[in-house]
């Protein structure tokens, strides 16, 4: 239904200038081209357009995700980016990352609006949850399980636990489930082996293209 699995999503958060994003793409592109899964990058909003152009011009096998999307549609919403404004640029959008929930007061109602807008614009939401109890809005096909204690801490979840969370989430719907939280080249295989989990969301270890390349290499073997 979607792109090839596993999905390896690099979330740059509020890091990198355009030059740095461009040189990252340049470094990772050759490996992404032969990777059997899908490499998705999530740069800051101002670079989505240029990144999309670069990917198109060079026919690269890299997909784009925005890190967020507005709960509003196009109109009087200063500072926001509406889903329909980037629908031709980003295949995916993160929605409900814990940093958005915690620091920007995004609640279930707001997140459901964001999901609705993304889906109407044909952008695939990657809906982030911290555990099995968060409501998942209708229409979501991809969930990212990201336990709070594991994000940016170097302290990943136990792979067995992440897998059983994946299993639990999948009993509630026909979801793809990604794991996120301190994923590295050293631990990625333990999260992806034996199926159940369909990909990963990588923050810190995605920033350096060389360390990200090692992540792709680890799952290509
Ligand atoms: P981390 O971030 O890889 O730095 O833990 C993951 C995320 O926030 O998506």
Boltz pocket constraint, residues with backbone or C-beta under 6 A from the ligand:
constraints:
  - pocket:
      binder: B
      contacts: [[A, 11], [A, 146], [A, 150], [A, 151], [A, 152], [A, 153], [A, 154], [A, 180], [A, 181], [A, 182], [A, 183], [A, 201], [A, 202], [A, 203], [A, 204], [A, 205]]
      max_distance: 6.0
